[in-house]
């Protein structure tokens, strides 16, 4: 079998680094993989949707925080094979800064939300630690 004959299903996702002051908003995952670990808000890009629109939608669905999609700044595209145990996922990650006092509440796939220090977020699910590090440099 040649490389051209090998097909792989690729899923498209979007993640958000939401910053408030010196903190970043993380969700506690309610599902495997990484159930119970902290992660960036994010999820699948729906048919007909841009990754930027999906990032804003997922942020609101998972945390209740609403942002204008135009305010999201691209951090990078993450496509390392094996970054997700469910299969091949390519994620466009965005950064957004929200005003002090912005509150969040868990919804959708999140069992909890937390504002944690941006400089010391702890161990994160998937490759979200690398995404967060890139966002801090951008």
Secondary structure, DSSP 8 states (H G I E B T S, - for coil): --GGG----EEEEEEEEEEETTEEEEEEE-SSSSTTSEE-EEEE--TT--HHHHHHHHHHHHH-----GGG-EEEEEE--TTSSTTSEEEEEEEEEE--TT------TTEEEEEEEETT---SBSTTHHHHHHHHHH-
